[in-house]
């Protein structure tokens, strides 16, 4: 475990920014660590990241870093500057499991100094030089149902079959408390199941085959805020490790998603997860920087309608970060930066550039922006800059059922805060998160027209058989009349007046059925989309009705000729 942690963190703890660009999470879950031990490895690696300064201060004060070379175990490397292995073992001794196991010279060194190190840490805490002990944050375990491979009902049946009991949530707010040996359905987010903190799901068969996906509650907000319809054409601008991308695919069921990832290591993780979760038919991984993609009318992405943007951020929303007061916790590469810092300003600048680039796509209707940050600079301020920089898109209310909105109390954010979403550990039992949804001006009307046309099509399809039957009845009636007027000779053509009468009857029947379908479609559009969308829906319905009437009349006429000719 220590060797794996050292390999992931890199050998040199001093030059942290020289670490490989692949994210820490990706390296952990892409390592050869046995799945049941992955949570322990994750805790160890992130714990070292959060606590390097603390453990080095204790080691310095305890005199470990100034030991003479003659007092080091045989084969032990120099401890000043401290190698990464030393920091990992110090963390385990002082803040991790408090056990020091292994046979390496560095492990032997820390074992020999364990008592003095722990006494020094206690003394520092007592005088306030080191933060007091804070219990580790324990979030519930969340399982997202991957509807590309299973259903919610099947997932619940599976958890029940392994001895868990489905229970209702009793909390009156958005916090979650699930008792041991049970699970619950998320009260706000569809397709998300909640288990008690610490539940080990890594060896579960449904998790192994990608039918159930371990994904934090806050991470599910992005795809649900976008909610691309079946058949949509989407882009995920910063996709790896792929949880949000594949959540989009699960919601869509069909369509196309291009998932951008510029880092080669993260791209490999993304490609593996796409296959594991059955997304190959919908998601295509693209090893490129989205900001360099051609967004012109003639470009490859001219038909994209929905874009998800979850870019690199400060990671300041991670529960372990703000609960422990640590300074470097992050879902991404270099850890959490301080609010108001130059690094956060640079991150916000890059985030803004990605959003504006996405809005240049000619047919994009919806853009969703999310971060795992709690900083205003990366959240509401970025939204304000987007709205100031262009006029084609407006910010609309994201996830109306989510109870917690943007920052309160800031007069300059009064128009934005009610529209965006925030999640926090204290109020929502999840990591800190932010979501905003932008829609192209007039997108609702366009969607209403499309829905109206689709509704008209559905109604015409339903009434088509009836229209056909009525037309055929009219034709049959005229054919019977014609038959009575037959002479003994074979009739090869209908008389002119009978032909015209049959045609009028067919047209009348088809027109009646089409008009009825148009009214029904327009009524549905009005109910679903509101007055503005109803007008668009009614226009589309009437257009579809006229087209269907012409088609039905033509078909009836042709049928009349065939019938009368017999």
C-alpha positions as CSV (number, residue, x, y, z in Angstrom):
1,X,0.0,0.0,0.0
2,X,2.8,2.4,0.9
3,X,4.7,1.6,-2.3
4,X,1.5,2.3,-4.4
5,X,0.9,5.6,-2.6
6,X,4.5,6.7,-3.3
7,X,4.2,5.7,-7.0
8,X,1.0,7.8,-7.3
9,X,2.3,10.8,-5.4
10,X,5.6,10.8,-7.1
11,X,9.1,10.5,-5.5
12,X,9.6,14.2,-4.9
13,X,7.1,15.9,-2.5
14,X,8.8,19.3,-2.8
15,X,8.1,19.9,-6.4
16,X,4.4,19.0,-6.4
17,X,3.6,20.7,-9.7
18,X,6.0,18.4,-11.5
19,X,3.7,15.4,-10.8
20,X,2.2,13.6,-13.8
21,X,-0.8,15.5,-15.2
22,X,-3.1,12.5,-14.8
23,X,-5.4,13.2,-11.9
24,X,-4.8,11.6,-8.5
25,X,-8.2,9.8,-8.6
26,X,-7.5,8.4,-12.0
27,X,-4.2,7.0,-10.9
28,X,-5.6,5.4,-7.8
29,X,-8.5,3.7,-9.5
30,X,-6.4,2.8,-12.5
31,X,-3.7,1.2,-10.4
32,X,-3.3,-2.5,-9.8
33,X,-4.5,-2.2,-6.2
34,X,-7.2,-4.9,-5.4
35,X,-10.6,-3.3,-5.6
36,X,-11.5,-3.9,-1.9
37,X,-8.4,-1.9,-0.9
38,X,-9.1,1.0,-3.2
39,X,-10.9,3.1,-0.5
40,X,-7.9,2.6,1.9
41,X,-5.4,3.6,-0.8
42,X,-7.5,6.7,-1.7
43,X,-7.6,7.7,2.0
44,X,-3.9,7.3,2.3
45,X,-3.0,9.3,-0.8
46,X,-5.4,12.1,-0.2
47,X,-4.5,12.2,3.5
48,X,-0.8,12.7,2.6
49,X,-1.8,15.5,0.2
50,X,-3.8,17.3,2.8
51,X,-1.3,16.8,5.7
52,X,2.2,17.0,4.3
53,X,3.0,20.4,6.0
54,X,1.7,19.1,9.3
55,X,3.7,15.8,9.4
56,X,6.9,17.5,8.2
57,X,6.5,20.2,11.0
58,X,6.1,17.4,13.6
59,X,9.1,15.5,12.2
60,X,11.2,18.6,12.2
61,X,10.3,19.5,15.8
62,X,10.8,15.9,17.0
63,X,14.3,16.0,15.5
64,X,13.8,13.2,13.0
65,X,14.9,15.3,10.0
66,X,18.1,16.3,11.7
67,X,19.3,12.9,12.7
68,X,22.9,12.1,12.1
69,X,23.4,9.6,9.2
70,X,25.0,7.2,11.7
71,X,21.7,6.9,13.5
72,X,19.7,6.0,10.4
73,X,18.9,2.3,9.8
74,X,21.2,0.5,7.3
75,X,20.2,1.4,3.7
76,X,18.0,4.3,4.7
77,X,18.2,7.3,2.3
78,X,18.9,10.8,3.6
79,X,15.9,12.3,5.3
80,X,16.6,16.0,4.5
81,X,15.1,16.8,2.1
82,X,12.5,14.2,3.0
83,X,11.6,11.5,0.4
84,X,8.0,10.8,-0.4
85,X,8.1,7.4,1.3
86,X,9.0,9.1,4.6
87,X,6.0,11.5,4.3
88,X,3.6,8.6,3.6
89,X,4.9,6.6,6.6
90,X,4.8,9.7,8.8
91,X,1.1,10.3,7.9
92,X,0.2,6.6,8.7
93,X,2.0,7.0,12.1
94,X,0.5,10.3,13.1
95,X,-2.8,10.9,11.3
96,X,-3.7,7.7,9.4
97,X,-4.1,4.2,10.9
98,X,-1.5,5.1,13.7
99,X,0.1,1.8,12.8
100,X,3.5,1.5,11.0
101,X,3.9,-1.7,9.1
102,X,6.6,-2.8,6.7
103,X,10.3,-3.7,6.6
104,X,11.9,-0.9,4.6
105,X,14.6,1.2,6.2
106,X,12.3,4.3,6.3
107,X,9.5,2.2,8.1
108,X,12.1,1.0,10.6
109,X,13.2,4.6,11.2
110,X,9.7,5.9,11.9
111,X,9.0,2.8,14.1
112,X,12.0,3.7,16.2
113,X,10.8,7.3,16.6
114,X,7.1,6.6,16.8
115,X,6.6,7.5,20.5
116,X,8.5,10.9,20.3
117,X,6.7,11.8,17.1
118,X,3.2,11.2,18.6
119,X,4.1,13.1,21.8
120,X,5.3,16.0,19.7
121,X,2.0,16.1,17.7
122,X,0.0,16.1,21.0
123,X,2.1,18.9,22.4
124,X,1.7,21.0,19.2
125,X,-2.1,20.5,19.3
126,X,-2.2,21.5,22.9
127,X,-0.5,24.8,22.3
128,X,-2.5,25.4,19.1
129,X,0.5,25.0,16.7
130,X,-1.4,22.2,14.9
131,X,-5.1,21.8,14.3
132,X,-6.9,19.7,16.8
133,X,-8.0,16.3,15.8
134,X,-11.1,16.4,13.5
135,X,-13.0,13.2,12.8
136,X,-12.9,12.2,9.2
137,X,-15.9,13.3,7.2
138,X,-18.1,10.3,6.4
139,X,-20.4,10.8,3.4
140,X,-23.0,8.3,2.5
141,X,-22.1,5.9,-0.3
142,X,-24.0,6.7,-3.5
143,X,-24.8,4.2,-6.3
144,X,-26.0,5.6,-9.6
145,X,-28.2,3.3,-11.7
146,X,-26.7,2.9,-15.2
147,X,-29.8,2.5,-17.3
148,X,-27.6,1.4,-20.3
149,X,-27.3,-1.9,-18.4
150,X,-30.1,-2.2,-15.8
151,X,-33.1,-0.5,-14.4
152,X,-33.9,1.2,-11.1
153,X,-36.2,-1.6,-10.1
154,X,-33.6,-4.3,-11.0
155,X,-31.0,-2.4,-9.0
156,X,-33.2,-2.3,-5.9
157,X,-34.0,-6.0,-6.3
158,X,-30.3,-6.7,-6.5
159,X,-29.5,-4.8,-3.3
160,X,-32.3,-6.5,-1.6
161,X,-31.0,-9.9,-2.7
162,X,-27.7,-9.3,-1.0
163,X,-29.3,-8.6,2.4
164,X,-30.0,-4.8,2.3
165,X,-33.4,-3.4,3.1
166,X,-35.0,-0.5,1.2
167,X,-36.1,2.2,3.7
168,X,-37.8,5.5,3.3
169,X,-35.8,8.6,4.3
170,X,-37.2,10.4,7.3
171,X,-35.2,13.7,7.1
172,X,-37.4,16.8,6.5
173,X,-34.5,18.6,4.7
174,X,-32.0,17.5,2.0
175,X,-29.6,15.7,4.4
176,X,-29.4,12.0,4.2
177,X,-29.1,9.4,7.0
178,X,-29.4,5.7,6.1
179,X,-29.2,3.1,8.8
180,X,-26.8,0.1,8.6
181,X,-27.7,-2.8,6.3
182,X,-30.2,-0.7,4.4
183,X,-30.4,1.6,1.3
184,X,-32.7,4.4,0.2
185,X,-33.7,6.2,-3.0
186,X,-32.5,9.8,-3.3
187,X,-35.5,12.1,-2.7
188,X,-34.5,14.6,-5.3
189,X,-32.2,12.9,-7.9
190,X,-33.8,10.1,-9.9
191,X,-31.8,6.9,-10.4
192,X,-29.5,7.4,-7.4
193,X,-29.4,5.0,-4.4
194,X,-28.0,5.8,-1.0
195,X,-26.1,3.4,1.3
196,X,-24.6,4.0,4.7
197,X,-21.1,5.6,4.9
198,X,-18.2,3.2,4.5
199,X,-20.2,0.5,2.6
200,X,-17.7,-1.4,0.6
201,X,-19.2,-1.9,-2.9
202,X,-16.1,-2.7,-4.9
203,X,-16.6,-6.4,-4.9
204,X,-20.3,-6.2,-5.8
205,X,-21.2,-8.0,-9.1
206,X,-23.4,-5.2,-10.4
207,X,-20.7,-2.6,-9.7
208,X,-18.1,-4.8,-11.3
209,X,-20.1,-5.0,-14.6
210,X,-20.9,-1.3,-14.7
211,X,-24.6,-1.6,-14.0
212,X,-24.2,0.3,-10.7
213,X,-21.7,3.2,-10.6
214,X,-20.1,4.6,-7.5
215,X,-20.6,8.3,-7.9
216,X,-21.0,11.2,-5.4
217,X,-24.4,12.8,-5.1
218,X,-23.1,16.2,-6.1
219,X,-21.4,14.8,-9.2
220,X,-24.9,13.6,-10.5
221,X,-26.2,17.2,-10.6
222,X,-24.4,18.1,-13.8
223,X,-25.9,15.6,-16.2
224,X,-29.4,16.0,-14.6
225,X,-29.2,19.8,-15.1
226,X,-28.4,19.3,-18.8
227,X,-30.9,16.4,-19.3
228,X,-30.3,15.9,-23.0
229,X,-33.2,14.2,-24.7
230,X,-33.0,10.9,-26.5
231,X,-31.2,11.3,-29.8
232,X,-29.4,14.5,-28.8
233,X,-25.9,15.4,-30.0
234,X,-23.8,16.4,-27.1
235,X,-20.2,17.4,-26.1
236,X,-18.6,16.9,-22.7
237,X,-15.7,19.4,-22.8
238,X,-13.6,18.0,-19.9
239,X,-14.8,14.4,-19.6
240,X,-12.4,12.1,-17.7
241,X,-12.8,10.1,-15.6
242,X,-16.2,9.9,-17.3
243,X,-18.9,9.7,-14.6
244,X,-20.8,12.7,-15.8
245,X,-20.4,11.7,-19.5
246,X,-21.8,8.3,-18.9
247,X,-24.6,9.6,-16.7
248,X,-25.6,11.7,-19.7
249,X,-25.5,8.6,-21.9
250,X,-27.6,6.7,-19.4
251,X,-30.2,9.5,-19.4
252,X,-30.3,9.7,-23.2
253,X,-30.4,6.0,-24.1
254,X,-29.6,7.0,-27.7
255,X,-27.8,9.8,-29.5
256,X,-24.2,10.9,-29.7
257,X,-21.7,12.3,-27.2
258,X,-18.2,13.5,-28.0
259,X,-16.1,13.4,-24.8
260,X,-13.0,15.6,-24.9
261,X,-10.0,14.8,-22.8
262,X,-6.6,16.4,-23.6
263,X,-4.5,14.3,-21.2
264,X,-3.4,10.9,-22.5
265,X,-3.5,9.2,-19.2
266,X,-6.9,10.5,-18.3
267,X,-8.1,9.6,-21.8
268,X,-7.2,6.0,-21.3
269,X,-9.3,5.9,-18.1
270,X,-12.2,7.5,-19.9
271,X,-12.0,5.0,-22.7
272,X,-11.9,2.1,-20.3
273,X,-15.0,3.4,-18.4
274,X,-17.0,3.9,-21.5
275,X,-16.6,0.2,-22.4
276,X,-17.2,-0.9,-18.8
277,X,-20.5,1.0,-18.6
278,X,-21.8,0.1,-22.0
279,X,-21.5,3.5,-23.5
280,X,-19.6,2.5,-26.7
281,X,-22.7,3.0,-28.9
282,X,-23.2,6.6,-27.7
283,X,-19.9,8.0,-26.4
284,X,-16.8,8.7,-28.5
285,X,-13.7,9.7,-26.6
286,X,-11.6,12.4,-28.2
287,X,-8.0,13.0,-27.2
288,X,-8.0,16.8,-27.8
289,X,-8.4,20.2,-26.1
290,X,-12.0,21.3,-26.6
291,X,-11.0,25.0,-26.8
292,X,-9.1,24.1,-30.1
293,X,-12.2,22.4,-31.6
294,X,-13.8,23.9,-34.8
295,X,-17.1,25.4,-33.7
296,X,-18.0,26.9,-37.1
297,X,-21.2,26.1,-39.0
298,X,-19.2,23.9,-41.4
299,X,-17.2,22.2,-38.7
300,X,-17.5,18.7,-37.3
301,X,-19.7,19.8,-34.4
302,X,-22.2,22.0,-36.3
303,X,-25.1,19.7,-35.2
304,X,-24.3,19.7,-31.4
305,X,-27.3,20.8,-29.3
306,X,-26.2,20.2,-25.7
307,X,-22.8,20.9,-24.0
308,X,-21.6,19.9,-20.5
309,X,-18.7,21.8,-19.0
310,X,-17.1,20.6,-15.8
311,X,-13.6,22.0,-16.0
312,X,-10.6,21.9,-13.7
313,X,-11.3,23.9,-10.6
314,X,-9.9,24.7,-7.2
315,X,-11.6,21.6,-5.7
316,X,-12.5,23.7,-2.6
317,X,-15.9,22.0,-2.3
318,X,-14.6,18.6,-1.3
319,X,-16.0,17.8,2.1
320,X,-12.6,16.6,3.5
321,X,-11.1,19.9,2.4
322,X,-13.2,22.4,4.3
323,X,-13.9,20.1,7.2
324,X,-10.3,19.5,8.0
325,X,-9.1,23.0,7.1
326,X,-6.4,21.5,4.8
327,X,-5.1,23.5,1.9
328,X,-4.4,21.0,-0.9
329,X,-7.3,18.6,-1.2
330,X,-8.6,18.3,-4.7
331,X,-10.4,16.1,-7.2
332,X,-7.9,17.4,-9.7
333,X,-4.1,17.5,-10.1
334,X,-2.6,20.1,-7.8
335,X,-5.1,20.5,-5.0
336,X,-7.3,23.2,-3.6
337,X,-6.2,26.8,-4.0
338,X,-7.1,29.7,-1.7
339,X,-10.0,32.0,-2.4
340,X,-8.9,35.2,-4.0
341,X,-5.5,33.7,-5.0
342,X,-3.8,34.1,-8.3
343,X,-4.4,30.5,-9.1
344,X,-8.1,30.7,-8.6
345,X,-8.2,33.8,-10.9
346,X,-6.4,31.8,-13.6
347,X,-8.8,28.9,-13.2
348,X,-11.8,31.2,-13.5
349,X,-10.3,32.8,-16.6
350,X,-9.9,29.4,-18.2
351,X,-13.4,28.3,-17.2
352,X,-14.9,31.4,-18.8
353,X,-13.0,30.8,-22.0
354,X,-14.4,27.2,-22.3
355,X,-18.0,28.3,-21.8
356,X,-17.8,31.1,-24.4
357,X,-16.1,28.8,-26.9
358,X,-19.0,26.3,-26.4
359,X,-21.6,29.0,-27.0
360,X,-20.1,29.6,-30.5
361,X,-21.4,26.2,-31.6
362,X,-24.1,27.2,-34.2
363,X,-26.9,24.9,-33.1
364,X,-26.2,24.5,-29.4
365,X,-29.3,25.1,-27.3
366,X,-28.2,24.3,-23.7
367,X,-24.9,24.7,-21.9
368,X,-24.4,23.5,-18.3
369,X,-21.5,24.7,-16.3
370,X,-20.5,23.0,-13.0
371,X,-17.6,22.9,-10.5
372,X,-16.7,21.2,-7.3
373,X,-15.7,24.6,-5.9
374,X,-17.4,26.7,-3.2
375,X,-15.6,29.9,-4.3
376,X,-17.7,32.7,-5.7
377,X,-14.9,33.6,-8.2
378,X,-15.4,30.2,-10.0
379,X,-19.1,30.1,-9.7
380,X,-21.5,33.1,-9.6
381,X,-18.8,35.5,-10.8
382,X,-18.1,33.3,-13.9
383,X,-21.9,33.2,-14.7
384,X,-22.0,37.0,-14.5
385,X,-19.0,37.3,-16.8
386,X,-20.6,34.9,-19.3
387,X,-23.8,37.0,-19.4
388,X,-21.9,40.2,-19.8
389,X,-19.7,38.8,-22.6
390,X,-22.5,37.7,-25.0
391,X,-26.3,38.1,-25.6
392,X,-27.3,34.9,-27.3
393,X,-27.6,32.9,-24.0
394,X,-29.4,33.6,-20.8
395,X,-29.1,31.8,-17.4
396,X,-32.2,29.9,-16.4
397,X,-33.2,28.0,-13.3
398,X,-31.2,24.8,-13.0
399,X,-32.7,21.7,-11.3
400,X,-35.9,23.4,-10.0
401,X,-36.4,20.6,-7.4
402,X,-33.0,21.1,-5.8
403,X,-33.6,23.1,-2.6
404,X,-30.4,25.2,-2.3
405,X,-29.6,28.0,-4.7
406,X,-26.7,30.4,-5.1
407,X,-25.1,32.7,-2.6
408,X,-27.4,34.8,-0.5
409,X,-26.9,38.4,0.7
410,X,-24.8,39.7,-2.3
411,X,-26.8,42.5,-3.9
412,X,-24.9,42.2,-7.2
413,X,-25.9,38.5,-7.4
414,X,-29.6,39.0,-6.7
415,X,-30.6,38.1,-10.3
416,X,-28.2,35.1,-10.6
417,X,-28.4,33.3,-7.2
418,X,-32.0,32.1,-7.6
419,X,-31.2,30.5,-10.9
420,X,-28.1,28.5,-10.0
421,X,-27.6,25.5,-7.6
422,X,-25.2,24.9,-4.8
423,X,-24.6,21.8,-2.7
424,X,-22.8,21.6,0.6
425,X,-21.8,18.9,3.0
426,X,-23.8,20.4,5.9
427,X,-27.1,20.9,4.0
428,X,-27.0,18.1,1.3
429,X,-24.8,15.3,2.7
430,X,-22.4,15.6,-0.3
431,X,-19.4,17.5,-1.5
432,X,-19.6,21.2,-2.2
433,X,-20.8,21.8,-5.8
434,X,-22.1,24.4,-8.1
435,X,-24.3,24.2,-11.3
436,X,-25.6,26.8,-13.8
437,X,-27.7,26.2,-16.9
438,X,-27.6,28.5,-19.9
439,X,-30.1,28.4,-22.7
440,X,-30.0,30.1,-26.1
441,X,-32.5,32.9,-26.4
442,X,-35.7,31.4,-27.9
443,X,-34.6,27.9,-27.2
444,X,-37.8,27.2,-25.2
445,X,-39.9,28.3,-28.1
446,X,-37.9,26.2,-30.5
447,X,-38.2,23.2,-28.2
448,X,-42.0,23.9,-27.9
449,X,-42.3,24.0,-31.7
450,X,-40.4,20.7,-32.0
451,X,-42.5,19.2,-29.2
452,X,-45.6,20.5,-30.9
453,X,-44.6,19.0,-34.2
454,X,-43.6,15.7,-32.5
455,X,-47.0,15.7,-30.7
456,X,-48.8,16.3,-34.0
457,X,-46.9,13.5,-35.6
458,X,-47.8,11.2,-32.7
459,X,-51.4,12.1,-32.9
460,X,-51.5,11.8,-36.6
461,X,-50.0,8.4,-36.3
462,X,-52.6,7.4,-33.8
463,X,-55.5,8.8,-35.9
464,X,-54.0,7.6,-39.2
465,X,-55.6,4.2,-39.0
466,X,-58.9,5.8,-38.2
467,X,-58.6,8.2,-41.2
468,X,-57.6,5.4,-43.4
469,X,-60.6,3.3,-42.3
470,X,-63.0,6.2,-42.9
471,X,-61.5,6.9,-46.3
472,X,-61.7,3.2,-47.2
473,X,-65.4,3.1,-46.0
474,X,-66.2,6.0,-48.2
475,X,-64.5,4.4,-51.2
476,X,-66.2,1.1,-50.5
477,X,-69.5,2.8,-50.4
478,X,-68.9,4.5,-53.7
479,X,-67.6,1.2,-55.1
480,X,-70.8,-0.5,-54.1
481,X,-72.9,2.1,-55.9
482,X,-70.7,1.8,-58.9
483,X,-71.1,-2.0,-58.8
484,X,-74.9,-1.8,-58.9
485,X,-74.6,0.4,-62.0
486,X,-72.4,-2.0,-63.8
487,X,-73.5,-3.6,-67.0
488,X,-72.7,-7.1,-67.9
489,X,-69.4,-6.0,-69.4
490,X,-66.2,-5.6,-67.3
491,X,-65.8,-2.1,-65.9
492,X,-62.4,-0.9,-66.7
493,X,-62.9,2.7,-65.6
494,X,-65.3,4.6,-63.3
495,X,-67.7,7.1,-64.8
496,X,-66.5,10.7,-64.4
497,X,-69.2,11.7,-61.8
498,X,-68.5,8.5,-59.7
499,X,-64.8,9.2,-59.7
500,X,-65.3,12.8,-58.5
501,X,-67.8,11.7,-55.8
502,X,-65.3,9.1,-54.5
503,X,-62.6,11.6,-54.5
504,X,-64.6,14.1,-52.6
505,X,-65.7,11.5,-50.0
506,X,-62.1,10.4,-49.5
507,X,-60.8,14.0,-49.1
508,X,-63.6,14.8,-46.6
509,X,-62.9,11.8,-44.4
510,X,-59.1,12.5,-44.4
511,X,-59.5,16.2,-43.7
512,X,-61.8,15.5,-40.8
513,X,-59.4,13.0,-39.2
514,X,-56.4,15.4,-39.8
515,X,-58.2,18.4,-38.3
516,X,-59.1,16.4,-35.2
517,X,-55.5,15.3,-34.8
518,X,-54.2,18.9,-35.2
519,X,-56.5,20.2,-32.5
520,X,-55.5,17.4,-30.1
521,X,-51.8,18.0,-30.8
522,X,-52.1,21.8,-30.3
523,X,-54.0,21.2,-27.0
524,X,-51.2,19.0,-25.7
525,X,-48.6,21.5,-26.7
526,X,-50.5,24.3,-24.9
527,X,-50.7,22.2,-21.8
528,X,-47.1,21.2,-21.7
529,X,-45.2,24.3,-23.0
530,X,-47.3,27.3,-22.2
531,X,-48.8,30.0,-24.4
532,X,-45.7,30.9,-26.4
533,X,-44.8,27.3,-27.0
534,X,-48.4,26.4,-27.8
535,X,-48.5,28.8,-30.7
536,X,-45.4,27.2,-32.1
537,X,-46.8,23.8,-31.4
538,X,-50.2,24.6,-33.0
539,X,-48.5,26.0,-36.1
540,X,-46.4,22.8,-36.4
541,X,-49.5,20.7,-35.7
542,X,-51.5,22.4,-38.4
543,X,-48.7,22.1,-40.9
544,X,-48.4,18.4,-40.1
545,X,-52.2,18.1,-40.3
546,X,-52.4,19.7,-43.8
547,X,-49.6,17.5,-45.0
548,X,-51.3,14.4,-43.6
549,X,-54.6,15.4,-45.2
550,X,-53.0,15.8,-48.6
551,X,-51.3,12.5,-48.2
552,X,-54.5,10.7,-47.0
553,X,-56.6,12.2,-49.8
554,X,-54.1,11.2,-52.4
555,X,-53.9,7.7,-51.0
556,X,-57.7,7.5,-50.9
557,X,-58.0,8.7,-54.5
558,X,-55.6,6.1,-55.6
559,X,-57.5,3.4,-53.6
560,X,-60.8,4.6,-55.1
561,X,-59.5,4.1,-58.6
562,X,-58.2,0.6,-57.7
563,X,-61.5,-0.4,-56.1
564,X,-63.7,1.0,-58.8
565,X,-61.6,-0.6,-61.5
566,X,-62.3,-4.1,-60.2
